[in-house]
């Protein structure tokens, strides 16, 4: 276990090493609003180190807002966010930069830079945070592409030459560029066909196990929630209305959770069939 001030596997300074089973992200009483509209209203949530947490909620309900609030991209009105045991509001600019090296983000639809090649997209965070030679960055780029199941020659392509599934994988390779400990995924399987979505789920599960990642995944995909998530947190009316493994979601009496996991689409995916018998 690391003490305060020791370095992590990616070379950044650690605030406090979080043991398996402890919260690596701790959100408490967070309020976020835009104008007169309150999006998150006293929301509290723990993300446990080493888990894949699926985050669900109604469209426009604030799922991506919470992700961006944790990342510091959306300001909060009150409450606290701790990552790796550090209150993000208390960090200096330099400390914040060190912390950001310890997480990776796959934004919805990939969000690749269209004017950059795949190689340049993956190397973007390396250039931003690290001091590496071009040769070493090229080696790391190929390694990250192979890690997400893509051939080395994809590095020379432009994003416009990629399929939807390849864009997701390149975006994932970029998110993994700095060997993060936490991976944020915003609707990672949206826009993919069922086969592609299933393969991407398998990839996430494999990477989580082999790299020891903690994964915070915003998703609508019922199959993803069932097959890869250790726990699920449901958002409603700006707060967490249910949290736990899939069995907890299926047993929940909350109207929205029940409708989500026992509705027509859920039944088509095989959810709740055991309970109906």
Backbone as CSV, one residue per row, in Angstrom:
resi,resn,N_x,N_y,N_z,CA_x,CA_y,CA_z,C_x,C_y,C_z
1,UNK,0.844,-1.190,0.000,0.000,0.000,0.000,0.880,1.240,0.000
2,UNK,0.452,2.250,-0.805,1.247,3.456,-0.909,0.912,4.435,0.194
3,UNK,1.915,5.133,0.635,1.705,6.217,1.582,1.536,7.510,0.822
4,UNK,1.120,8.548,1.526,0.924,9.834,0.881,2.244,10.316,0.283
5,UNK,2.159,10.785,-0.980,3.334,11.312,-1.648,4.057,10.304,-2.516
6,UNK,3.724,8.992,-2.409,4.354,8.017,-3.281,3.746,8.098,-4.670
7,UNK,4.409,7.497,-5.643,3.933,7.584,-7.008,3.133,6.353,-7.379
8,UNK,2.162,6.568,-8.284,1.313,5.494,-8.757,1.953,4.831,-9.956
9,UNK,1.242,3.848,-10.553,1.812,3.090,-11.656,2.054,3.961,-12.888
10,UNK,1.314,5.082,-13.040,1.541,5.952,-14.192,2.492,7.096,-13.887
11,UNK,3.122,7.057,-12.715,4.144,8.029,-12.399,3.653,9.283,-11.722
12,UNK,2.353,9.405,-11.473,1.822,10.605,-10.842,1.874,10.479,-9.324
13,UNK,1.784,11.601,-8.648,1.830,11.604,-7.197,0.484,11.209,-6.621
14,UNK,0.492,10.278,-5.686,-0.753,9.805,-5.091,-1.097,10.625,-3.869
15,UNK,-2.388,10.850,-3.651,-2.807,11.481,-2.418,-2.961,10.412,-1.345
16,UNK,-3.782,9.414,-1.639,-3.964,8.289,-0.724,-4.302,7.069,-1.552
17,UNK,-3.625,5.987,-1.290,-3.935,4.749,-1.993,-5.244,4.195,-1.461
18,UNK,-6.145,3.846,-2.365,-7.452,3.326,-1.991,-7.427,1.809,-2.104
19,UNK,-7.736,1.134,-1.021,-7.719,-0.323,-0.997,-8.924,-0.887,-1.741
20,UNK,-8.795,-2.100,-2.296,-9.949,-2.750,-2.924,-11.121,-2.834,-1.946
21,UNK,-12.302,-2.538,-2.441,-13.488,-2.554,-1.601,-13.817,-1.224,-0.959
22,UNK,-12.900,-0.255,-1.071,-13.151,1.089,-0.545,-13.577,2.015,-1.677
23,UNK,-14.282,3.103,-1.360,-14.674,4.053,-2.411,-13.453,4.756,-3.014
24,UNK,-13.349,4.702,-4.328,-12.302,5.430,-5.026,-12.837,6.785,-5.500
25,UNK,-14.185,6.856,-5.646,-14.893,8.113,-5.892,-15.979,8.233,-4.838
26,UNK,-16.036,9.385,-4.194,-17.042,9.613,-3.153,-17.730,10.952,-3.439
27,UNK,-18.995,10.882,-3.801,-19.800,12.080,-4.091,-20.781,12.267,-2.943
28,UNK,-20.825,13.482,-2.389,-21.682,13.741,-1.247,-22.479,15.039,-1.425
29,UNK,-23.813,14.895,-1.419,-24.748,16.028,-1.377,-24.484,17.036,-2.490
30,UNK,-24.202,16.554,-3.671,-23.855,17.439,-4.791,-25.111,18.042,-5.416
31,UNK,-25.065,19.339,-5.599,-26.137,20.085,-6.261,-25.546,20.756,-7.497
32,UNK,-26.174,20.508,-8.652,-25.755,21.120,-9.910,-26.996,21.648,-10.608
33,UNK,-26.910,22.863,-11.102,-28.041,23.447,-11.811,-27.596,24.364,-12.917
34,UNK,-28.506,24.614,-13.834,-28.282,25.555,-14.922,-29.424,26.564,-14.897
35,UNK,-29.106,27.785,-14.521,-30.160,28.772,-14.352,-31.074,28.375,-13.216
36,UNK,-32.369,28.368,-13.481,-33.346,28.007,-12.453,-33.582,26.501,-12.369
37,UNK,-32.988,25.735,-13.264,-33.232,24.299,-13.308,-32.168,23.545,-12.520
38,UNK,-32.615,22.768,-11.532,-31.722,21.926,-10.742,-31.647,20.549,-11.399
39,UNK,-30.439,20.107,-11.725,-30.236,18.813,-12.381,-29.910,17.734,-11.359
40,UNK,-28.930,17.996,-10.510,-28.566,17.086,-9.424,-28.906,17.776,-8.122
41,UNK,-29.682,17.099,-7.292,-30.257,17.748,-6.110,-29.885,16.988,-4.841
42,UNK,-28.656,17.239,-4.352,-28.201,16.556,-3.148,-27.812,15.122,-3.395
43,UNK,-27.202,14.853,-4.537,-26.850,13.482,-4.929,-25.621,12.991,-4.169
44,UNK,-25.691,11.745,-3.694,-24.564,11.083,-3.027,-24.365,9.705,-3.640
45,UNK,-23.099,9.335,-3.870,-22.802,8.057,-4.508,-21.356,7.678,-4.236
46,UNK,-21.109,6.396,-3.981,-19.757,5.850,-3.873,-19.493,4.943,-5.067
47,UNK,-18.294,5.044,-5.619,-17.814,4.103,-6.627,-16.665,3.337,-5.990
48,UNK,-16.795,2.023,-5.918,-15.840,1.183,-5.205,-14.673,0.816,-6.114
49,UNK,-13.476,0.863,-5.559,-12.297,0.520,-6.347,-12.404,-0.907,-6.901
50,UNK,-12.135,-1.031,-8.195,-12.103,-2.327,-8.844,-13.423,-2.791,-9.418
51,UNK,-14.493,-2.009,-9.263,-15.794,-2.437,-9.774,-16.088,-1.766,-11.121
52,UNK,-17.050,-2.354,-11.833,-17.685,-1.696,-12.968,-19.059,-1.261,-12.494
53,UNK,-19.259,0.040,-12.378,-20.536,0.586,-11.929,-21.300,1.119,-13.131
54,UNK,-22.481,0.579,-13.372,-23.355,1.091,-14.411,-24.251,2.184,-13.854
55,UNK,-24.361,3.287,-14.575,-25.130,4.440,-14.114,-26.270,4.678,-15.092
56,UNK,-27.500,4.552,-14.617,-28.670,4.662,-15.485,-29.609,5.757,-14.985
57,UNK,-30.480,6.191,-15.879,-31.463,7.208,-15.535,-32.179,7.638,-16.791
58,UNK,-33.247,8.407,-16.619,-34.009,8.881,-17.763,-33.163,9.809,-18.630
59,UNK,-33.468,9.871,-19.921,-32.755,10.770,-20.821,-32.920,12.210,-20.342
60,UNK,-31.811,12.927,-20.281,-31.854,14.303,-19.807,-31.925,14.438,-18.305
61,UNK,-31.779,13.319,-17.600,-31.920,13.347,-16.148,-30.672,13.739,-15.390
62,UNK,-29.520,13.797,-16.069,-28.314,14.258,-15.394,-27.189,13.247,-15.305
63,UNK,-27.272,12.138,-16.042,-26.213,11.122,-15.956,-24.871,11.683,-16.436
64,UNK,-24.869,12.254,-17.611,-23.622,12.827,-18.127,-23.193,14.045,-17.323
65,UNK,-24.162,14.751,-16.752,-23.836,15.915,-15.918,-23.023,15.476,-14.700
66,UNK,-23.399,14.359,-14.080,-22.636,13.882,-12.933,-21.218,13.517,-13.355
67,UNK,-21.083,12.825,-14.487,-19.745,12.480,-14.971,-18.901,13.721,-15.143
68,UNK,-19.453,14.722,-15.790,-18.708,15.947,-16.059,-18.452,16.748,-14.780
69,UNK,-19.322,16.601,-13.807,-19.091,17.268,-12.522,-17.909,16.634,-11.799
70,UNK,-17.852,15.304,-11.799,-16.716,14.607,-11.185,-15.414,15.004,-11.877
71,UNK,-15.474,15.140,-13.202,-14.279,15.483,-13.969,-13.905,16.957,-13.848
72,UNK,-14.796,17.754,-13.267,-14.521,19.174,-13.118,-14.905,20.000,-14.328
73,UNK,-15.649,19.417,-15.255,-16.056,20.128,-16.463,-17.341,20.918,-16.267
74,UNK,-18.113,20.548,-15.248,-19.345,21.267,-14.901,-19.236,21.692,-13.439
75,UNK,-19.412,22.974,-13.140,-19.304,23.418,-11.742,-20.516,22.986,-10.931
76,UNK,-20.299,22.701,-9.665,-21.400,22.366,-8.754,-21.684,23.552,-7.840
77,UNK,-22.901,23.602,-7.366,-23.297,24.683,-6.468,-22.947,24.374,-5.017
78,UNK,-22.986,23.109,-4.674,-22.624,22.699,-3.316,-22.321,21.211,-3.312
79,UNK,-21.832,20.720,-2.177,-21.476,19.317,-2.053,-19.993,19.104,-2.275
80,UNK,-19.558,17.855,-2.138,-18.143,17.518,-2.293,-17.966,16.324,-3.219
81,UNK,-16.847,16.324,-3.921,-16.432,15.193,-4.751,-15.008,14.832,-4.347
82,UNK,-14.813,13.601,-3.901,-13.484,13.115,-3.555,-13.100,11.997,-4.514
83,UNK,-11.886,12.061,-5.016,-11.332,11.008,-5.863,-9.961,10.646,-5.311
84,UNK,-9.705,9.360,-5.140,-8.476,8.892,-4.500,-8.293,9.536,-3.118
85,UNK,-9.399,9.766,-2.406,-9.328,10.323,-1.068,-9.059,11.812,-1.019
86,UNK,-9.065,12.493,-2.166,-8.769,13.913,-2.202,-10.013,14.713,-2.575
87,UNK,-10.316,15.732,-1.797,-11.398,16.656,-2.114,-10.943,17.518,-3.280
88,UNK,-11.618,17.417,-4.403,-11.163,18.107,-5.600,-11.170,19.626,-5.438
89,UNK,-12.012,20.148,-4.547,-12.072,21.595,-4.348,-10.834,22.152,-3.653
90,UNK,-10.072,21.281,-3.005,-8.923,21.755,-2.228,-7.603,21.652,-2.981
91,UNK,-7.633,21.120,-4.197,-6.388,20.868,-4.925,-5.893,22.119,-5.638
92,UNK,-4.587,22.264,-5.682,-3.980,23.314,-6.494,-4.046,22.898,-7.962
93,UNK,-3.704,23.818,-8.844,-3.708,23.505,-10.277,-2.758,22.341,-10.573
94,UNK,-1.570,22.370,-9.988,-0.593,21.311,-10.233,-1.082,19.970,-9.699
95,UNK,-1.686,19.984,-8.518,-2.212,18.742,-7.934,-3.354,18.199,-8.787
96,UNK,-4.178,19.092,-9.297,-5.286,18.670,-10.144,-4.766,18.017,-11.426
97,UNK,-3.728,18.580,-12.003,-3.137,18.003,-13.204,-2.587,16.597,-12.933
98,UNK,-1.974,16.423,-11.784,-1.468,15.098,-11.414,-2.611,14.101,-11.286
99,UNK,-3.701,14.548,-10.682,-4.839,13.655,-10.481,-5.475,13.260,-11.810
100,UNK,-5.561,14.200,-12.729,-6.203,13.932,-14.014,-5.472,12.857,-14.808
101,UNK,-4.193,12.665,-14.532,-3.437,11.610,-15.208,-3.883,10.223,-14.760
102,UNK,-4.621,10.158,-13.682,-5.005,8.867,-13.122,-6.383,8.408,-13.575
103,UNK,-7.027,9.190,-14.463,-8.297,8.729,-15.029,-8.289,8.942,-16.540
104,UNK,-9.115,8.140,-17.216,-9.295,8.267,-18.653,-10.782,8.361,-18.956
105,UNK,-11.109,9.022,-20.064,-12.507,9.297,-20.383,-12.804,8.924,-21.832
106,UNK,-13.867,8.151,-22.029,-14.417,7.907,-23.358,-15.740,8.652,-23.431
107,UNK,-15.738,9.758,-24.172,-16.950,10.564,-24.298,-17.912,9.919,-25.274
108,UNK,-19.186,10.321,-25.168,-20.219,9.788,-26.042,-19.849,10.047,-27.505
109,UNK,-20.064,9.044,-28.361,-19.735,9.092,-29.789,-18.231,9.162,-30.052
110,UNK,-17.399,8.971,-29.033,-15.958,8.918,-29.231,-15.257,10.249,-29.111
111,UNK,-15.834,11.300,-29.710,-15.278,12.663,-29.636,-13.825,12.728,-30.083
112,UNK,-13.499,12.009,-31.168,-12.153,12.113,-31.721,-11.983,13.461,-32.417
113,UNK,-10.753,13.950,-32.451,-10.452,15.177,-33.180,-10.413,14.842,-34.671
114,UNK,-11.351,15.389,-35.429,-11.487,15.007,-36.839,-10.299,15.439,-37.681
115,UNK,-9.585,16.476,-37.249,-8.455,16.974,-38.031,-7.149,16.239,-37.734
116,UNK,-7.183,15.316,-36.761,-5.984,14.570,-36.382,-6.116,13.118,-36.815
117,UNK,-4.991,12.489,-37.087,-4.995,11.054,-37.384,-5.273,10.264,-36.113
118,UNK,-5.500,8.968,-36.282,-5.689,8.096,-35.120,-4.466,8.177,-34.217
119,UNK,-3.282,8.122,-34.801,-2.048,8.199,-34.027,-2.024,9.493,-33.198
120,UNK,-2.326,10.602,-33.833,-2.292,11.890,-33.142,-3.364,11.984,-32.067
121,UNK,-4.530,11.390,-32.308,-5.572,11.377,-31.291,-5.126,10.632,-30.047
122,UNK,-4.540,9.468,-30.231,-4.113,8.664,-29.083,-2.959,9.337,-28.354
123,UNK,-2.096,10.013,-29.090,-0.939,10.656,-28.481,-1.265,12.004,-27.845
124,UNK,-2.463,12.498,-28.084,-2.813,13.817,-27.551,-2.625,13.917,-26.038
125,UNK,-3.167,12.996,-25.226,-2.929,13.093,-23.774,-1.483,12.859,-23.390
126,UNK,-0.750,12.063,-24.166,0.669,11.859,-23.877,1.428,13.171,-24.018
127,UNK,1.134,13.913,-25.074,1.803,15.196,-25.295,1.397,16.217,-24.231
128,UNK,0.162,16.096,-23.756,-0.358,17.053,-22.780,0.253,16.848,-21.403
129,UNK,0.488,15.588,-21.016,0.875,15.292,-19.635,2.275,14.699,-19.473
130,UNK,2.849,14.136,-20.536,4.104,13.420,-20.415,5.192,14.072,-21.264
131,UNK,6.420,13.733,-20.962,7.564,14.197,-21.737,8.249,12.976,-22.319
132,UNK,7.757,12.526,-23.480,8.244,11.300,-24.100,8.803,11.605,-25.487
133,UNK,9.703,10.764,-25.931,10.239,10.904,-27.276,9.179,10.480,-28.293
134,UNK,9.245,11.003,-29.519,8.297,10.574,-30.557,8.315,9.067,-30.786
135,UNK,9.477,8.458,-30.729,9.576,7.013,-30.949,8.838,6.235,-29.868
136,UNK,8.992,6.663,-28.616,8.318,5.972,-27.525,6.808,6.173,-27.611
137,UNK,6.373,7.368,-27.976,4.934,7.602,-28.138,4.364,6.734,-29.254
138,UNK,5.122,6.548,-30.322,4.655,5.683,-31.412,4.526,4.236,-30.938
139,UNK,5.483,3.768,-30.143,5.408,2.410,-29.604,4.182,2.252,-28.710
140,UNK,3.956,3.231,-27.848,2.800,3.179,-26.950,1.496,3.225,-27.735
141,UNK,1.462,3.997,-28.803,0.257,4.089,-29.630,-0.112,2.735,-30.206
142,UNK,0.869,2.036,-30.746,0.615,0.703,-31.313,0.159,-0.257,-30.221
143,UNK,0.774,-0.161,-29.044,0.393,-1.033,-27.928,-1.058,-0.786,-27.514
144,UNK,-1.475,0.482,-27.472,-2.846,0.803,-27.080,-3.840,0.334,-28.136
145,UNK,-3.476,0.477,-29.408,-4.360,-0.014,-30.467,-4.552,-1.523,-30.365
146,UNK,-3.459,-2.254,-30.155,-3.563,-3.705,-30.022,-4.351,-4.077,-28.774
147,UNK,-4.226,-3.276,-27.731,-4.953,-3.535,-26.490,-6.462,-3.504,-26.702
148,UNK,-6.928,-2.646,-27.625,-8.366,-2.531,-27.866,-8.801,-3.310,-29.104
149,UNK,-7.910,-4.156,-29.627,-8.283,-5.052,-30.711,-8.192,-4.468,-32.105
150,UNK,-7.333,-3.456,-32.297,-7.165,-2.848,-33.616,-5.756,-3.105,-34.141
151,UNK,-5.632,-3.180,-35.474,-4.345,-3.428,-36.114,-3.485,-2.166,-36.091
152,UNK,-2.163,-2.329,-36.103,-1.272,-1.163,-36.069,-1.481,-0.171,-37.203
153,UNK,-1.882,-0.660,-38.395,-2.023,0.261,-39.526,-3.192,1.229,-39.375
154,UNK,-4.053,0.974,-38.390,-5.149,1.911,-38.127,-4.601,3.265,-37.668
155,UNK,-3.395,3.279,-37.127,-2.797,4.513,-36.613,-2.705,5.601,-37.666
156,UNK,-2.569,5.228,-38.940,-2.389,6.217,-40.001,-3.701,6.701,-40.601
157,UNK,-4.814,6.146,-40.160,-6.107,6.524,-40.722,-6.634,7.800,-40.070
158,UNK,-7.543,8.449,-40.779,-8.271,9.587,-40.239,-9.572,9.079,-39.612
159,UNK,-10.131,9.776,-38.624,-11.403,9.332,-38.033,-12.505,9.122,-39.057
160,UNK,-12.503,9.900,-40.142,-13.546,9.769,-41.171,-13.467,8.448,-41.917
161,UNK,-12.343,7.758,-41.810,-12.165,6.472,-42.485,-12.574,5.291,-41.607
162,UNK,-13.006,5.558,-40.395,-13.297,4.495,-39.438,-14.782,4.208,-39.354
163,UNK,-15.113,2.957,-39.060,-16.500,2.593,-38.750,-16.855,3.067,-37.354
164,UNK,-18.133,3.004,-37.016,-18.554,3.420,-35.681,-17.883,2.622,-34.585
165,UNK,-17.763,1.309,-34.790,-17.115,0.479,-33.786,-15.643,0.788,-33.641
166,UNK,-14.971,1.094,-34.755,-13.553,1.435,-34.698,-13.335,2.772,-34.004
167,UNK,-14.243,3.723,-34.245,-14.140,5.016,-33.567,-14.197,4.821,-32.054
168,UNK,-15.115,3.971,-31.592,-15.223,3.699,-30.157,-13.925,3.094,-29.612
169,UNK,-13.338,2.191,-30.369,-12.121,1.529,-29.897,-10.929,2.485,-29.895
170,UNK,-10.839,3.345,-30.895,-9.766,4.343,-30.896,-9.944,5.295,-29.718
171,UNK,-11.179,5.715,-29.478,-11.450,6.595,-28.342,-11.098,5.915,-27.027
172,UNK,-11.335,4.608,-26.953,-10.964,3.854,-25.759,-9.447,3.781,-25.627
173,UNK,-8.745,3.574,-26.749,-7.281,3.556,-26.718,-6.741,4.894,-26.219
174,UNK,-7.351,5.987,-26.652,-6.929,7.305,-26.176,-7.198,7.446,-24.682
175,UNK,-8.341,6.934,-24.221,-8.659,7.006,-22.798,-7.673,6.213,-21.953
176,UNK,-7.064,5.196,-22.555,-6.104,4.344,-21.842,-4.655,4.796,-22.038
177,UNK,-4.459,5.909,-22.726,-3.110,6.329,-23.121,-2.174,6.535,-21.943
178,UNK,-2.693,6.999,-20.813,-1.844,7.314,-19.657,-1.891,6.230,-18.584
179,UNK,-2.364,5.031,-18.947,-2.489,3.920,-17.988,-3.305,4.346,-16.765
180,UNK,-4.540,4.770,-16.973,-5.346,5.281,-15.853,-5.790,4.178,-14.909
181,UNK,-6.214,4.599,-13.736,-6.779,3.683,-12.749,-8.301,3.711,-12.757
182,UNK,-8.872,4.827,-13.206,-10.319,4.964,-13.339,-10.649,5.246,-14.790
183,UNK,-11.678,4.571,-15.301,-12.126,4.770,-16.673,-13.579,5.221,-16.653
184,UNK,-13.834,6.401,-17.217,-15.188,6.933,-17.354,-15.685,6.650,-18.770
185,UNK,-16.841,6.012,-18.877,-17.414,5.674,-20.175,-18.808,6.289,-20.277
186,UNK,-19.029,7.106,-21.297,-20.330,7.742,-21.498,-21.011,7.097,-22.697
187,UNK,-22.007,6.251,-22.429,-22.753,5.530,-23.457,-21.800,4.834,-24.445
188,UNK,-20.952,3.935,-23.960,-19.925,3.349,-24.834,-20.469,2.481,-25.959
189,UNK,-21.665,1.897,-25.818,-22.182,1.015,-26.868,-23.275,1.669,-27.701
190,UNK,-23.574,2.956,-27.464,-24.606,3.614,-28.262,-24.168,3.695,-29.712
191,UNK,-25.095,3.415,-30.624,-24.794,3.470,-32.047,-24.179,2.209,-32.605
192,UNK,-23.901,1.233,-31.765,-23.318,-0.023,-32.232,-24.411,-1.067,-32.431
193,UNK,-24.214,-1.950,-33.406,-25.161,-3.046,-33.581,-24.990,-4.038,-32.433
194,UNK,-25.955,-4.934,-32.236,-25.886,-5.839,-31.078,-24.600,-6.650,-30.993
195,UNK,-24.075,-7.100,-32.144,-22.828,-7.868,-32.116,-21.672,-6.980,-31.691
196,UNK,-21.595,-5.787,-32.277,-20.532,-4.857,-31.923,-20.614,-4.424,-30.471
197,UNK,-21.842,-4.209,-29.984,-22.016,-3.813,-28.585,-21.572,-4.923,-27.647
198,UNK,-21.914,-6.165,-27.984,-21.498,-7.286,-27.154,-19.991,-7.457,-27.130
199,UNK,-19.353,-7.272,-28.277,-17.891,-7.365,-28.334,-17.242,-6.254,-27.521
200,UNK,-17.846,-5.065,-27.550,-17.284,-3.952,-26.782,-17.445,-4.205,-25.286
201,UNK,-18.576,-4.764,-24.892,-18.763,-5.144,-23.487,-17.691,-6.137,-23.043
202,UNK,-17.441,-7.130,-23.872,-16.418,-8.126,-23.542,-15.048,-7.467,-23.411
203,UNK,-14.774,-6.508,-24.282,-13.493,-5.807,-24.232,-13.348,-5.037,-22.926
204,UNK,-14.405,-4.336,-22.524,-14.366,-3.577,-21.272,-14.125,-4.509,-20.088
205,UNK,-14.839,-5.626,-20.063,-14.686,-6.577,-18.965,-13.268,-7.137,-18.916
206,UNK,-12.698,-7.449,-20.077,-11.343,-7.989,-20.125,-10.325,-6.957,-19.653
207,UNK,-10.458,-5.724,-20.134,-9.532,-4.668,-19.725,-9.640,-4.386,-18.230
208,UNK,-10.859,-4.395,-17.719,-11.040,-4.150,-16.283,-10.324,-5.212,-15.458
209,UNK,-10.428,-6.452,-15.884,-9.808,-7.542,-15.132,-8.285,-7.536,-15.276
210,UNK,-7.781,-7.319,-16.486,-6.341,-7.414,-16.714,-5.595,-6.188,-16.198
211,UNK,-6.240,-5.013,-16.243,-5.566,-3.783,-15.831,-5.960,-3.331,-14.431
212,UNK,-6.929,-3.999,-13.821,-7.364,-3.613,-12.485,-8.075,-2.275,-12.449
213,UNK,-8.809,-1.971,-13.512,-9.480,-0.674,-13.618,-10.716,-0.591,-12.732
214,UNK,-11.055,0.626,-12.360,-12.379,0.943,-11.838,-13.124,1.643,-12.969
215,UNK,-14.333,1.186,-13.281,-15.063,1.707,-14.439,-16.375,2.330,-13.996
216,UNK,-16.573,3.586,-14.383,-17.838,4.300,-14.167,-18.485,4.444,-15.536
217,UNK,-19.579,3.713,-15.757,-20.153,3.609,-17.097,-21.594,4.117,-17.137
218,UNK,-21.790,5.236,-17.810,-23.133,5.720,-18.101,-23.656,4.924,-19.290
219,UNK,-24.824,4.320,-19.149,-25.333,3.482,-20.232,-26.850,3.343,-20.164
220,UNK,-27.451,3.110,-21.341,-28.855,2.707,-21.424,-28.979,1.225,-21.768
221,UNK,-27.856,0.588,-22.040,-27.839,-0.753,-22.607,-28.117,-1.803,-21.524
222,UNK,-29.288,-2.412,-21.606,-29.672,-3.411,-20.609,-28.731,-4.619,-20.620
223,UNK,-28.269,-5.001,-21.794,-27.345,-6.133,-21.873,-26.036,-5.809,-21.166
224,UNK,-25.530,-4.572,-21.349,-24.299,-4.169,-20.665,-24.486,-4.221,-19.156
225,UNK,-25.621,-3.717,-18.694,-25.891,-3.708,-17.263,-25.904,-5.127,-16.697
226,UNK,-26.428,-6.050,-17.463,-26.562,-7.431,-16.984,-25.243,-8.196,-17.062
227,UNK,-24.464,-7.954,-18.126,-23.321,-8.830,-18.377,-22.012,-8.340,-17.770
228,UNK,-21.803,-7.018,-17.648,-20.481,-6.554,-17.219,-20.470,-5.748,-15.927
229,UNK,-21.633,-5.266,-15.473,-21.633,-4.372,-14.309,-21.707,-5.160,-12.999
230,UNK,-20.837,-4.787,-12.062,-20.892,-5.380,-10.725,-22.032,-4.790,-9.914
231,UNK,-22.224,-3.474,-10.058,-23.340,-2.780,-9.405,-23.928,-1.783,-10.390
232,UNK,-25.149,-1.363,-10.080,-25.858,-0.378,-10.898,-26.399,0.693,-9.967
233,UNK,-26.279,1.953,-10.387,-26.873,3.066,-9.657,-27.886,3.727,-10.572
234,UNK,-29.088,3.961,-10.053,-30.159,4.572,-10.833,-30.403,5.995,-10.350
235,UNK,-30.490,6.911,-11.300,-30.697,8.323,-11.016,-32.140,8.706,-11.294
236,UNK,-32.744,9.422,-10.355,-34.106,9.917,-10.546,-34.351,11.145,-9.704
237,UNK,-34.955,12.165,-10.290,-35.257,13.409,-9.587,-34.021,14.010,-8.936
238,UNK,-32.888,13.853,-9.623,-31.647,14.479,-9.174,-30.898,13.734,-8.090
239,UNK,-31.380,12.537,-7.698,-30.727,11.777,-6.638,-30.606,10.309,-7.042
240,UNK,-29.839,9.561,-6.267,-29.748,8.119,-6.479,-30.968,7.473,-5.836
241,UNK,-31.760,6.785,-6.653,-32.993,6.185,-6.143,-32.845,4.691,-5.878
242,UNK,-31.793,4.075,-6.408,-31.517,2.661,-6.123,-30.070,2.387,-6.500
243,UNK,-29.433,1.517,-5.744,-28.060,1.133,-6.052,-27.808,-0.281,-5.555
244,UNK,-27.101,-1.065,-6.358,-26.805,-2.436,-5.976,-26.607,-3.301,-7.206
245,UNK,-26.413,-4.598,-7.035,-26.270,-5.509,-8.172,-27.584,-5.627,-8.930
246,UNK,-27.559,-6.325,-10.041,-28.738,-6.430,-10.899,-29.934,-6.994,-10.134
247,UNK,-29.675,-7.887,-9.183,-30.783,-8.455,-8.408,-31.512,-7.381,-7.603
248,UNK,-30.767,-6.418,-7.102,-31.377,-5.318,-6.359,-32.262,-4.478,-7.273
249,UNK,-31.798,-4.242,-8.488,-32.594,-3.461,-9.446,-33.885,-4.186,-9.800
250,UNK,-33.775,-5.488,-10.009,-34.958,-6.266,-10.382,-35.979,-6.329,-9.251
251,UNK,-35.499,-6.249,-8.009,-36.396,-6.331,-6.853,-36.918,-4.970,-6.405
252,UNK,-36.380,-3.891,-6.967,-36.765,-2.553,-6.528,-38.234,-2.273,-6.812
253,UNK,-38.880,-1.603,-5.864,-40.284,-1.225,-6.014,-40.440,0.218,-6.499
254,UNK,-39.318,0.915,-6.684,-39.430,2.286,-7.171,-40.040,2.262,-8.575
255,UNK,-41.035,3.086,-8.853,-41.750,3.020,-10.144,-40.842,3.117,-11.358
256,UNK,-39.880,4.062,-11.349,-39.031,4.218,-12.536,-38.106,3.017,-12.694
257,UNK,-37.508,2.568,-11.603,-36.593,1.422,-11.677,-37.341,0.178,-12.130
258,UNK,-38.523,-0.023,-11.589,-39.322,-1.181,-11.968,-39.695,-1.135,-13.445
259,UNK,-40.093,0.051,-13.915,-40.452,0.193,-15.324,-39.252,-0.036,-16.230
260,UNK,-38.081,0.421,-15.802,-36.873,0.294,-16.611,-36.457,-1.164,-16.744
261,UNK,-36.475,-1.885,-15.629,-35.960,-3.253,-15.641,-37.031,-4.312,-15.871
262,UNK,-38.302,-3.905,-15.957,-39.370,-4.868,-16.217,-40.266,-4.448,-17.374
263,UNK,-39.886,-3.395,-18.099,-40.677,-2.930,-19.229,-40.553,-3.841,-20.435
264,UNK,-41.123,-3.384,-21.557,-41.139,-4.207,-22.767,-39.731,-4.525,-23.254
265,UNK,-38.864,-3.511,-23.284,-37.503,-3.764,-23.763,-36.751,-4.686,-22.809
266,UNK,-37.004,-4.526,-21.518,-36.344,-5.389,-20.549,-36.785,-6.834,-20.717
267,UNK,-38.091,-7.030,-20.939,-38.585,-8.391,-21.136,-38.028,-8.994,-22.417
268,UNK,-37.874,-8.165,-23.459,-37.308,-8.668,-24.714,-35.859,-9.096,-24.526
269,UNK,-35.173,-8.426,-23.595,-33.777,-8.774,-23.322,-33.641,-9.895,-22.316
270,UNK,-34.775,-10.386,-21.797,-34.726,-11.495,-20.862,-34.737,-11.108,-19.415
271,UNK,-34.886,-9.807,-19.090,-34.894,-9.362,-17.705,-36.240,-9.695,-17.075
272,UNK,-36.162,-10.114,-15.812,-37.384,-10.286,-15.028,-38.171,-11.533,-15.347
273,UNK,-37.683,-12.392,-16.267,-38.448,-13.576,-16.644,-38.519,-14.588,-15.496
274,UNK,-37.425,-14.680,-14.753,-37.445,-15.604,-13.617,-38.465,-15.163,-12.585
275,UNK,-38.550,-13.825,-12.357,-39.471,-13.316,-11.358,-40.915,-13.504,-11.782
276,UNK,-41.131,-13.542,-13.109,-42.509,-13.650,-13.609,-43.048,-15.061,-13.517
277,UNK,-42.156,-16.022,-13.357,-42.599,-17.417,-13.324,-43.200,-17.767,-11.967
